[in-house]
Amino acid sequence: MERLKERALQTARRVGKGAAALALHYSGARQLLSAVQRRAVGGRRVLILSYHRVVSDFSEEAKRSLHTLNIEQKTFRRHLEVLQESHDVVSLDDALSVLQGTRQAARDVAVVTFDDGYRDVYTHGFPVMRDLRIPGVVYVPSGFIGTDRRLGHDRLFAALRRMTERGIAPMAVGVGNPGERWLIDAFDGNARPQKALERLIARHPTPGLFRLADVLEDRLGLGTARSPECELPMSWEMLREMDAHGIITGAHSVEHTVLTHQRLDEARREIAQCKAAIEKGTRKPVRPFADCNGFFSAGVAEALKAEGFVSAVTTEDMPNAPGVDPFALKRKVLWEASSAGMLGFYSKPLIACQFEDTFGMLALQKPVMGARPTNFGTERPGAGPGISAHA
């Protein structure tokens, strides 16, 4: 019953948002609101978009992976074509120049970015970007590139979904503490696997989550499962080819680590290692950084500056205006459903409203803020006894 209620609520929200987008788009209110906001911020806005995976078939891929990271190739192309109608799509360096006032823009500008370095971005996203002559940034966790390793959140999601499908409770899966406590907390309120994953990542240190993934895979018999090639990381050769077409490589930590969960000295070490590895692999300097999970702090920003980075992006869903902190740049995270209208199909008015921040201006959606305190402490957040496969 709870699942039915949740689906009914999701459908009602989609229908309401789709209907509002149609009204705003065809009445001209969307364009009027954009003009008002541009005037209010004293200059052109900079929209930074974030995607993760570009897949050939969304429905099929949703059966085996975290669907909220995926967008189908044909939908992705539609997004970019609509984006080009309202924005000048530029490189990140050009966008930063607009924000700093050293470059003029005739209209709002946009930057296209990808997180995590999935191979299907090269296979399905890169051809679209190349065809449309659009530059961009791929933010990669350096420890995965050129390997067959799966990202921690993909491994955890597969395990959490298997637990749900089999009806295995957190106390029954046998991971020991602190993992058992983490799982109980994550599944509180009968949460679905995606929500449970969000809670784990937001609340616990990344190294502990890798250990939890190891034990869960062992307990659930998932450790020998072969990953689809498209879900694996890109190679350095792929990144260098994309760079030759204007899609540069940015840093996203070594192990896809939420740095604000780590002590500052550990965060500094990981930032330096990530930068060195990417510069060796791409044979070029790396200057942009993406904060994992969108969390950032003043201490992490200073560590990035010390290593020669010039910008860092979050996942705070707002446009950027002149004067924004270049180490707290806002980004809009998009996936397949971001442009699904009233009937569940692609809606141009809806994605146009997304790009113009129409719903944000009308307070119909609120950004999740990413600022966190700097962790100077000697204790790791969430630290506790090790998770043992033999618990």
Number of C-alpha atoms within 10 A of each C-alpha: 6 8 11 9 10 11 12 12 12 12 15 13 13 20 17 13 19 24 16 17 26 19 14 21 18 11 11 10 14 22 17 12 17 18 13 11 18 15 12 10 13 11 18 23 26 29 28 27 20 22 24 23 27 28 27 18 13 16 14 11 18 14 9 14 17 19 18 17 17 24 26 19 23 15 21 22 18 16 20 17 12 15 22 14 10 16 21 19 24 19 21 23 14 18 25 21 15 22 23 16 14 9 11 14 18 8 14 20 24 26 24 24 26 24 24 26 27 26 23 21 26 23 17 19 24 21 15 19 21 14 9 13 13 20 21 27 23 29 26 28 26 27 19 21 25 17 13 15 14 14 20 20 20 16 23 25 21 20 26 25 19 18 18 16 10 9 10 14 14 21 14 11 15 19 25 20 17 17 26 19 13 20 22 15 16 24 21 13 9 13 15 15 22 19 14 23 22 14 18 21 20 14 15 18 20 21 17 19 20 18 17 28 26 21 25 25 20 16 16 16 12 17 15 8 8 8 13 10 12 19 21 21 27 24 18 19 13 18 23 18 15 22 18 9 15 18 24 24 28 30 29 30 27 21 19 25 22 23 27 27 25 25 19 20 16 13 22 21 13 20 24 17 15 23 27 16 18 25 17 12 17 18 11 13 15 22 20 25 27 29 27 23 17 24 24 27 20 16 21 27 21 13 19 23 15 13 15 14 21 17 21 25 25 25 25 20 22 22 22 24 22 17 12 14 15 17 24 24 24 28 25 21 20 20 20 22 18 18 25 20 23 21 11 13 11 18 21 19 22 24 23 23 23 19 22 24 22 24 19 16 16 10 10 9 12 13 14 12 14 16 15 15 13 18 22 13 11 10 11 14 15 13 12 12 11 14 21 16 16 10 10
